[in-house]
Amino acid sequence: MADNWQDNPRLAGMDRGKLDLLQQMAQQGAGKSPSDLLPFIMNAASQGRNAGLNFNPQEINTIIEVLKMGKSPQERAKLDKVVNLMKMMK
């Protein structure tokens, strides 16, 4: 993930607690392949819910777009597949 993801203007209005969780995810998820991100993201989402953080659909889409920053087209496509799998699991 790019070091400057936190400066993305799309994240400007997000709750501080949610941004802190994203920071933790960014640090822990650095270097993971898109296929390894599925269990990682599922676990992070569970941790967020346990902490009382619920992300709305717009925030989730923003997070996904931020996760794609700096990725190759192939990595972006794999990440899209992971996202689609997660949507099917709901």
ROMAR-947941 format. One record per residue (C-alpha): residue number from 1; residue in one letter; chain; x, y, z. Coordinates in steps of 0.001 Angstrom, whole numbers. Example, Ala and Ser with C-alpha at 12.3 -4.5 7.8 and 13.67 -1.06 7.14 Angstrom:
// residues 2
NODE   n res chain      c1      c2      c3
NODE   1   A     A   12300   -4500    7800
NODE   2   S     A   13670   -1060    7140
// end
This chain:
// residues 90
NODE   n res chain      c1      c2      c3
NODE   1   M     A       0       0       0
NODE   2   A     A    1318    3404    -831
NODE   3   D     A    2712    5346    2111
NODE   4   N     A     490    8318    1306
NODE   5   W     A   -2843    6468    1415
NODE   6   Q     A   -3760    8445    4539
NODE   7   D     A   -3653   11663    2510
NODE   8   N     A   -6370   10431     161
NODE   9   P     A   -9089   13125     239
NODE  10   R     A  -11787   10447      34
NODE  11   L     A  -10901    9476    3622
NODE  12   A     A  -11111   13027    4979
NODE  13   G     A  -14523   12693    6623
NODE  14   M     A  -14059    9217    8066
NODE  15   D     A  -14306    8650   11816
NODE  16   R     A  -10957    8676   13655
NODE  17   G     A  -11525    5189   15084
NODE  18   K     A  -12100    3813   11614
NODE  19   L     A   -8972    5516   10320
NODE  20   D     A   -6977    4029   13201
NODE  21   L     A   -8261     564   12274
NODE  22   L     A   -7256    1209    8653
NODE  23   Q     A   -3779    2225    9791
NODE  24   Q     A   -3437   -1061   11658
NODE  25   M     A   -4687   -2946    8600
NODE  26   A     A   -2212   -1118    6376
NODE  27   Q     A     696   -2043    8629
NODE  28   Q     A    -350   -5662    9083
NODE  29   G     A   -1425   -6160    5465
NODE  30   A     A    1653   -4682    3833
NODE  31   G     A    3106   -7115    1330
NODE  32   K     A     156   -9504    1335
NODE  33   S     A    -961  -10751   -2046
NODE  34   P     A   -4536  -10017   -3109
NODE  35   S     A   -5511  -13663   -2492
NODE  36   D     A   -4064  -13471    1031
NODE  37   L     A   -6120  -10355    1689
NODE  38   L     A   -9470  -12209    1887
NODE  39   P     A   -8928  -13836    5287
NODE  40   F     A   -7028  -10775    6462
NODE  41   I     A   -9851   -8384    5531
NODE  42   M     A  -12481  -10711    6993
NODE  43   N     A  -10587  -10787   10290
NODE  44   A     A  -10129   -7012   10278
NODE  45   A     A  -13835   -6511    9606
NODE  46   S     A  -14646   -8774   12531
NODE  47   Q     A  -12282   -6831   14785
NODE  48   G     A  -13927   -3587   13671
NODE  49   R     A  -17405   -4895   14445
NODE  50   N     A  -16218   -6107   17853
NODE  51   A     A  -14885   -2606   18513
NODE  52   G     A  -18263   -1126   17552
NODE  53   L     A  -17092     192   14170
NODE  54   N     A  -19491    -271   11283
NODE  55   F     A  -18482     863    7825
NODE  56   N     A  -21162    2075    5436
NODE  57   P     A  -21067     987    1765
NODE  58   Q     A  -19469    4268     646
NODE  59   E     A  -16675    3884    3223
NODE  60   I     A  -16098     293    2143
NODE  61   N     A  -15832    1326   -1510
NODE  62   T     A  -13395    4078    -548
NODE  63   I     A  -11256    1645    1434
NODE  64   I     A  -11155    -748   -1512
NODE  65   E     A  -10091    2041   -3858
NODE  66   V     A   -7375    3086   -1417
NODE  67   L     A   -6180    -530   -1163
NODE  68   K     A   -5813    -582   -4964
NODE  69   M     A   -3485    2426   -4984
NODE  70   G     A     -59    1530   -6296
NODE  71   K     A   -1112   -1963   -7366
NODE  72   S     A    -540   -3386  -10836
NODE  73   P     A   -3553   -4027  -13088
NODE  74   Q     A   -3227   -7741  -12320
NODE  75   E     A   -3198   -7113   -8568
NODE  76   R     A   -6201   -4798   -8915
NODE  77   A     A   -8102   -7517  -10794
NODE  78   K     A   -7272  -10060   -8081
NODE  79   L     A   -8402   -7625   -5403
NODE  80   D     A  -11673   -7126   -7290
NODE  81   K     A  -12158  -10907   -7246
NODE  82   V     A  -11542  -10971   -3493
NODE  83   V     A  -14087   -8196   -2989
NODE  84   N     A  -16652  -10040   -5105
NODE  85   L     A  -16072  -13206   -3053
NODE  86   M     A  -16616  -11246     132
NODE  87   K     A  -19875   -9797   -1213
NODE  88   M     A  -21084  -13310   -2063
NODE  89   M     A  -20312  -14478    1486
NODE  90   K     A  -22618  -11906    3103
// end
